[in-house]
């Protein structure tokens, strides 16, 4: 239980640093109407908040933790395919958005880094 508490404080500390830093770095890009390149920092911070919440649920390696991880991975499989489909439709040859390959990878990374802990949070509340 002590390791879970230590991990929880570490994740919380990272979130407290990364979210304001992400807002500070992304604000000028969003104000200009450009794609915010440092958006990944903000989403890593939100993921750290969710991992801080999940730490007591996941670090005791019991059957409940295995079930939370298993169910969330199944849900993330469909979430990622949905993200691929939406990005394909929005940025395809007939889509309204024009994104570079780096920007598409950033969006996919942000979806993954947010969706995985988010589904774990949802399943930790349900199980």
N, C-alpha and C positions, 0 to 999 in steps of 0.2 A: 504494500500500500504506500510505502514511503517513496518508492520509485515512481509511482503514478502521480503523487503530489509534486515531486521534483520535475517531472515532465510537464505537468500542468502549468507550473510557474514558468518554466522555460518557454513554452508555447505562448503564454500570455505576455511575457516580456517581449518576444519577437513581434507579436501582433501590435503591441503598444508602440513599437518603433516603426514597423513597416506600414501600417495604415496611414498615419499622418504623413510619412515620407512619400507614400504613393499618391496621396491627395495633392501634396505640394508639387511633386514632379509632373503630375498629369494635368493640373489645372491650366497651365498656359496653353497646352495643346488643345484641350477641350474648348477653351475660350476662343481660340483662333479657328475652330471648326476642323481641326486636323485629327488624324488618327493618333491617339496617345501611345507612343512607343513604350514608355515605361509603365504600362498598365499592369504588367506582370507583378510588379512590387505590391500593388494594392491587393491583387487577388491572392498573393502569397500571404499577406497579412490577414485577410478574411479566412483563409484556410487555417492559419495558425490559431485564430480564435476558436474555430470549430474543433480543431485538434485539442485545444485546451479543455474544451467541454468534454471531449470524448476520452481523454486520458484515463479517468477513473473507470470508464466502461470497457476499455480495450486492453489495458496493461495487466489486469489480472487474467492470465491466460486460462480461461475456463470455457465451458460450452457456450455460454451466452455471447462471449466475445467472438467465438468462431462463427456463430450464427449471424451476428451483426455484420461481420466482414463478408461472409458468404452471400447473404442476401443483398448487401449493398453492391457487391461486384456484379451480381446478376442485373441489378437495376442500372448500373453504370454502363454495362454493355449496350443496353438499348438507348441510354442517354447519349452516348458517344455517336451511335449511328444516327440518332436524331440531329445531333449537332453537325455531323457530316452532311446530312441531307439538306439542312437549312443553309449551311454555307455553300453547298453546291448550287442550290437554287438561287441564292442571293448574289453569288459571284460568278456564276456560269456565263456562258456566251450571251445569254439573253437576260442576265440578272442586272438589277439596278446598281449594284455596288462594284467598284473596281478596287481590289485589294492586291497588294503584292504578296508573293509567297511567304515572306517573313511575317507580314501582318496576319495572314491566314493561320500560320503556325502559332503566332501569339494568341489569337482567339481560341484555337483548339487547346492550347496549353492552359489558358485561363478557364475554359470550360471544364477540363479534366481536373485541374487543381481545386476547383470549387465543387464540382459534382460529387467527387469521391467522398470527401468528408461530410458533405451535406446529406447524402443518402445514408451515411452511417449515423448521423445525428437523428434523422427521421426514424431509422430502424431501432436505434437505441431507445427512443421514446415508445415505440410500439412493442418491443420485445421485453 
